[in-house]
């Protein structure tokens, strides 16, 4: 086909009957006799949609092992890459990404017999280390097709382990799980990055009992007694001691789905708890006390700061003057430290605007708070009264930002999570719709009431300062304020008696009340209730994720890094081979669901 590049061999493979098509051997025989310099078996599609697809890909997709054998025997390239648009990852549209290679296609379509043949055939053996145009191996491809459903997880997990075992048979020295793609991610890190919870759980909790393949495990049971299990977990690629670790991915990749589900899996859950108890909690509480002291001093200075244009510092050295100057110095140094620390944080994260607003809103507010504080100091030194408004704004943000430290306490942390989710999910959408209604009705009322008399008959509403001023509805801001009062039940529906179109004005006000006070507010209450109910099921996991972010920030903070990075766990030999030494983390668990009645003991002493 001149347009798509499909050959007669490909079309014959697309039309198999009971897994056979008698024309295929004939076509291959004719092609060999003609000594074609471009063998028919390796011709690939040329159109942009299926570019790179060969007859071998089609035979595997048709699930015909006999056709696969026939093609390989006739010289089919087992490393051909199908890299057309249909085989690429994309955000929208239909696609099937399987890793481009025939071996990956067989693995991702659950054809272990084809996988075994491709790896062990006598003609051309497929290489497990082979990477596609994105650097992904067959293990990466299996992670990519995982979708967390029960059936998919079962076959992906089984195939993943069989690929590892095949790698041991072919090359015992090859470590497939350490191969990284062009994004610098190995299969485990890719599972964390893409939010594939079940395959991620399988990889970090994989335990193989067969002594021949026991070294492929990442979990080693030390001893059990009834429901109690004590296990060693391999920390490679998990602990934040390593660059681009799973913990860093979960903490800092705001666009990663299901982070809160993965951070509570073992051994991550106990690992983070151990980090918190050994060093992070002490530093966190010290930071909390320091910040709280800073805010108390800031509040005292702001409260007793008189409104004056010219900055005046005490000339005579008195106790009060000393405290005053000391407070100003502490506030200024605190502002410099906060803006420096948050600048480092935001630079390290390098997030998009969307992820910043959703995942780092508190950090952004702290940065704005510090910037406002320093700006007020500059205005104060420049003898400008405007420093007061900027200082008060910084003070307000400072107390709001105290919510950051609620993540150090479980009860307040979970409550804070609910507040944040409610604001981001429901309140912002409500405010968007409400502002549209408010502006529309305010503009209409200003237009109708612009020439109304100056005197308002409703004493509860805003009065005019002079007979020459505009009426109650004379300005867009004042109208919006009155309509907002009506929304919260503090306004009045009375209008000026001598206004033109007063009946139409009353109709507009009634319509505004129906749309906002009755409809929007009640919808907001219902949505907030649904959000709180929904979040309550996983709020503890979200809180643990926020605490994990705080732990990693403490680890990376320049103020605490004089002693270098901390490494968790212990370096020890695992499995039957004493030379197999790894950094492992010991976890004690109670599993009633896996409890066998007979007691298994691997070591005499627990």
N, C-alpha and C positions, 0 to 999 in steps of 0.2 A: 504494500500500500504506500503510494508516494506521499500521502499526507501524514499518516501516523507512523510509518515505518514498520508496521506489522507484516510479518512474513507468513507464507502459507503454513509453515510449521507451527507458528503461534496460533493461527486460526484453527488448525487441526487439533491442537491441545485444548483450545477453548470449546471444542465440540466432542468431547469424550463421551462414550456410551458404555456404561458399566466399567468405567476406568480404562477403556481401551479405544484405540482408533487405528485401524490397520494401515492407514495411509502414512502414519508417522514413521515406522521403520523403512518404508519405501522411500520417503522423502530424504531421510538421513543417508540411505544407501546411495541414492542418486547424487546427493551432494558430495559424498566421499569419492565417488567415481569421477566426478567432474573436477576434483581437486580444486575446489573453489578457494581462492586465497583468503576470502572472508567467510569462514564456515557458517553455514546456516544456523547451527545450534547456538552460536554466540552473537548473532545479530540482535541488536536491541532497538526498542521503540525510539523514534526520534521526535515525536510531538512533545510539547512542553508538559502535557498532563501526565503521561506515562513514561517519560524519558528514562532510559537506562534499563527498563524491564526487558528481560530475556525469556526465552522459552523455559528455562529452568525455574524462574519465578512463577510462571503460569502453572507448570506441572505441580509445584509445591502448593500453590493456592488451590488447585483442583484436588489436592490431597491424594495424589496417585504416586505411591512409592515405586511402582513398576516403571512409570514414565520417568521419574527422577533417575532411577538406575540406568535406564536406556540413554538418557541424555548425557549423564556423567560418563558413561562408557564410550560415548561418541565425542568426548572432548569438551563438554559444557564447562564454562568457567564458574567455579563454585564461589568466586569472590566478586562477581558482577554486582554493580550497585544500581538499584532502581531509585533514582533521585528526582523524578518528576514532581510536579506540584501536588499530585494526588498522594505522594508518599512523603510529603514534608509536613512538619508541625506548623500549624497556623491557628490564629485566634478564632477565625470564623470560617464557616464552610465545612464541607465533608472532606475528610482525609483519612488515610490509614498509614500512620508512621509505624514501621516495624524494624527500623535499623538498616534498611536498604539491602542488606546482604541475604543471600538465600538461607544461610544458617539461621539468621535472626528471624526470617519469615517463618521457617519451620518451627522454631521455638515459640514464637508468639502466636502461632495457630495451633499449639498443643499437638505437635506431631513428633513425638520422641523417637519413633522408628526412623523418620527421615533425618532427624538430628544425628542419630547414631550412625546412619549410613554416610552422611556427609563427612563426619569426623573420622570414619574408619575405612572408607572405600579404598581399594588398591590403586585407583587412577589419579585422583587429586584430592588430597585431604584438606578439608576446611580448617582454617586457623582460628582458634578461639580468641586470639588476641587481635584479630582483624577489626579495624575501626571504620565506621562510615564517614561521610563528609562532615559530620558534626563531632567526630571523635568518639562516638558511642560504640561500645561492644555489644555482644548479645545480651550480657547482663543488664547493661543500661537500657536496652530495648525492652526487656521484660519488665523493668521498673516503669518504663513509660506507658506500657499498655495496661498496667494495673489500674483497677477502678474501685477497689475496696468492697466489691460484692463478694458473696460467699463462694460462688462457683468460680469466678475469676481468680480470687485469692488462692483457692485450692490448687488450680492447675499452674498458676504462675509460680507459687512457692515450690511445688514439686519439680517443675522444669528448672527453676533456679538452682536447686540442690543437685539435680542430675547433671547440669552443666558444670558445676563445681567438681563433682566426682569425675566427670569425663576429663576435666583439666588435669586432675591428679594422675589419671591413667596415662595421658599423653605426655605430660611434662610436670613431674612432681615439684619442680622448682618454680613454676609459673604461679604467680599470685594474681588471679584474675580480678579479685575485688579491690586491688590497689591501683588498677589502671584508671586513669582519669580522662574525661573527655576534654574538648577544647575550651570548656568553661571551667575546667579545673575541678570537676566533681567526679568522685567515684560512685558506684551504684548506691551505696548507703547515703552519701550526701545528696545524690540526685533524688532519692526517695523522700528525704527530708525537705529538700527545696521545692519539690512538686506537691508535697502534702499527701503522698500515698501512704496512708496510715497503716494498712494491713501488711503490705509488703515491707514497710519500715519495721513494723513489729516483728515480722518473721526474721528479718536479717539480724536485728540486734539480739533476739532471743533464740536464735537457731542453736539447737543442741542435737548432734548426731551421735547415736549410741554405738554405731559400728566402729570397732577399734581401728579399722583401716582408714576410715575417713573422720575419725574423731577430731583431728587437728583442724578440720574445717569449721568446727563449732565456734560460736562466739559466747556460748554459755556453757559452764561446766558445773554440774551439781557436786558439791562437796559432801554433804550428808543430808539425810532426810529422817524425820521421826514423825510418823503420822502425817498431819497436814503441814508440818513445818519443813520448809526447804531452805537450805543455805547454799547459795550459788555464787560462782565467780563469773563476772561479765567482762568481756574484752572491751577495753576503753579506746582502742584505736579508732580514730576519726570521730570519737564522741566527745572527749574532754576538751575544754576550751584551752588547754595547754598547747594543743596543736593549732596551726593556722587553718582557717576555713573549716573549723570543726562543726559538727552537727549542732552543738549548743549555740554557737555563733549564728548559724543559719536560722535556727528557730527563733533566736532572740532579735535578730536584726533584719531578717527578710520579711518586711511587712506585707508583701504581696503573696506570701506563702500561705495556702489554705490549711486549715486543721492544725495549726501550730499548738493550740491549747490541748488537743487530743494527744499529740506526740510527746509533749513535755512531761506528761504524767505517767508515761510508760517506764517500766524498769529497764535498765538501771538509771535512766535519767532522773526519775523522781527522787530516788534515794541519794544519787550523786549531788543533786542541787541542794537537798536537805543537809547533806554533810558539809557542803561548802558554806551554807548559811550558818550552821551551828558552830563551825570551827573558826571562821574569821569574818564572814560577811555581816552577820547580825550586829556584832560589836561595832564595826565601822559604820554600819547603817544608822544605828541608834546614836552614835556620836555625831554623825552628820545631822541627824534630826534635832538633837539638842542644840547644836551649834546654829542651825538655821532658825530654830525657834527663838534662841537668845538674840540673834541678829534682828529678827522681826520685832521683838519686844523693844529693843533699843531704837530701832527705826521708828516704831510707833510713838515712843516717848519723845524723841527728837521732833517728829512731825507735829505732835500734839502741842508741844510747848514752843514751837517755832512761830514767832510773831510775823505778821505781814509787814515786811519792810523792804524797800527797794534797795537800799545800800546794805551790803553785808557788813555786819559788825561782830567782831570777836571780842571776848572779854580782855580788856587791857590788864587789869589787876589779876594776879594769880590767886584765885580763891578756890574753895572746894567745888562750888557750883560751876565755876568757869572751867576747872580741870575736867569735870565730868562731861560738860558740854562739848569741849574740844575732843575729848576721848571718844564720845559717841559719834561725832561727825567723822572722825578718822576711821572708826570701825565700820560705819555705814559705807564710806567711800571704798575702803579695802574690800568689803564684802561685795559691793557692786562690781568691782574689777575682777574679783575671783569668779563670780557667777557668770559674767559675760565671757570670760576666758574659758571656763570649764564647759559651758554650753556650746561655744564655738568649736571646741575640740570634738564634742559629741556629735554635733550636726555635720561636721566635716567627715568624721569617721563613718557616719551612716550614709551620707550622700544619697538621700532618698528623693523621690519625686515629690511634687507638691501634694499629690493625692495621699500618698502613704505617710507623709509628714503630718497632715491634718488628722489622719485616722489613728496613727500609732505614736506620734511624738508631740501631741498637742500640749502636754504639760511642759515638756522641755522647751518648746517654742515660747510658751507664756513666760517661763523663767528667763529666757533670753530677752524678751520684750521688757520684762520687769527690770532687769539689770541695766538695759539700755536707757530706759526711762529715768532710772535713778541717777545714772551718770549725766544724762541730759539736764536733769533738774539741778545738779551741782554746777554745771556750766552756766545755766541761766542765773543761778544764785550769785555766782561770781561776776556775772555781767550786769548785776543790779537790775534784773528784770523780775517783775512781780509774777510773771507767767510760770516761774519755777514752782509755785505752790500747786497749780493744777497738775503739772507733770509729776510732782512728788506724790500727790494724793493718788494719782493713777497707779504709780509704781507701788505704793503702799497697799492699795486694794488688790492688785495682782499678786503681791507677795503673800497675803493671807489666803487667797484662793489657791495658790501653788502649794500651800501646806498639804493639800490633798495628795500630793505625790508620795508623802511619807506614810499614807494609809496602807500602802502595799506591804509594809513591814509587819502588819498585824492582820490576822486572818479575818476577823469579824468586820473591821472597818474596811479592809481591802476588798472583800466581796461586795460590801455596800457601795464602795466607790466605783467598782466595776459596773454595777447596775446603773448608777447615775451617769457614767460616761456613755454607756450603750444607749440609754434612754435619750440623752441629748443628741447623740450622733444619728440615731435611727429616726426618732419621732419628732423631737422638738424643732430641729432644723427644717424639716419638711413642712411642719406646721407654720413656722415663721415665714417661710417662703410664700406659701399660699396666702397667709394672713396679710403680709405686706402688700401683695397685689390687690386684695380687697380693700385694704385700708387706703392705699394711694388712689385707687379708682373712685371710691365713694367720697374721699376728701376733695379730690379735684372737682367732682360733680357738685358738691355742696358749695365750694368756694365760688364756682361759676354762677350758681343760682343765687347765692346770698351776698355777692360782692357789693351790691348797692343798698344793702339793708340799712336801716337807721342805726345810729350809733349807740342807742340805749337798749340794753338787754333787759327783758322783763323777768328772766329767770335768775334769781339772786344766787343760786348755787353754782352758776356758771361763771366763767371768767368775765370780769368787767373791764371796761375801757379806762385808760388812764386819762384821756382827754376827749372832749367832744369831737375833735378833728380826727381821731384815730379810726381805724377800720372797725367793723362790727365784730360780733363774736365769731362769725365764720369768715372774717375778713382775710385770714392768712392760712396757707396750707398747713403750717406747723400747728397752729392753734386748733384747727379743725381736726387734724390727726390726733391731737391730744384728747380732745373731747370724745372722739370716736373710740379711742382706746379705753377711756373711762367707761363708756357704755359697754365695751366688751367684757370688762372685769366687774361690771355691776355697780360702778360708782358714778356713772353719768346720769344724764337726764334727757328725756326725749322732747322736752319743751323747746320751742323755737320762737323766734321773734314774731310778734303779732302782725307787724306791718311789713313783713317780708313778702316779696313777690313769690308766687308759686308755692305758698306755704303748705298746701295739701300734697303737692308733689314732693316737697322736702320731707314731710312726715312719712310719706310712702317709702322714700329712700332710706330713712332712718330705721323704719320697721324692717325693711328688707335686709339692712346691714345687721340688725340684731338677730334675725333668723339665721343668716348665713354664718355669722361669727360666734355669737354668744350661745346659740342653740346647737348649730351644726358642728362648726370647727372645734370648739372647746370640748364638746362631748366626744367627738371622734378622737381628739388628742388624749383624753382620759382613757378611752377604751384601748387605743393603741399602746399607751404606756403600760396599762395593766397587762396586755398581752405580751409586751416585751419583757417585763419583769418576770412573768410566769415562765417565758421561754428561757430567759437567761439564768434563772434560778437553778436550772438543771445542770449547767456547766460553768456557773460563775466561779466556783472554787478552782476549776482548771484554768480559767482566764486569769484569776488572781495569781496562781502559781506561775503562769507565764510572765506576768508583770514582775513578780518577785525574781524570776530567773533573769530578766533583763537588768534589774537592779544589781543582782549578784555579779553579772558579767561587767557591768559598768564600774562596780567597785574594784573588780580584778584589773580593769584596764586604766583606772584613774591614776594619773601621774603622781598624785599625792601619796598613793599607797604602794607604788610599784618599786620602791627602793630595793626590796629584797628579791626582785625578779618574779617570774611567773610561778604560781603554785601548781604542783602536779598531784592529782588525786589518785587514790588507789595504791597498790603495791606491785612491785615487779617480781614475778614468780613464774615457775614452770607449770604448765598445764598439760592435761592429757597424759598419754603414756610416754611420750618423748620428752625426756628431761631437758633437751636442748630447745624445746619450744617454750621460750620465755616471753611473757607479755605483761603489759601493765593492765592489771585487773582490778575490779571493784567488787567487794563482797556485799551481797544483799541477802537479808533474812526476810523470808516471806511466809505467809500462812495461806495455804491453798486447800480449802476444804473440797473443792470440786475435783481435785486430782488426788485425793487421799485414797491410798490403797490400804487395805486392812492389815496386810503384813508389813512389818517395819523393815525398811531397807537401810543399811548402814554402810557407808563408804569409808568412814573413818571411825575409830573406836571412840574418840573424844570429840564432842561437838566443838 
